[in-house]
């Protein structure tokens, strides 16, 4: 196991059960936010590619 990950897990083990749940909840929310941001960016890139000619005409206008 990665030494940094092992250190984090060791630190988490020192927390109370309530604090551990708080850490897990926070990490889960951050992962959801990251996934949503990635999905939005992917959708934007797909839209940009599909509508490249429209964006070019708007830029030229």
Secondary structure, DSSP 8 states (H G I E B T S, - for coil): --HHHHHHHHHHHTS-HHHHHHHHHHHHHHHHHHHHHHHHHHHHHHHHHHTHHHHHHHHH-
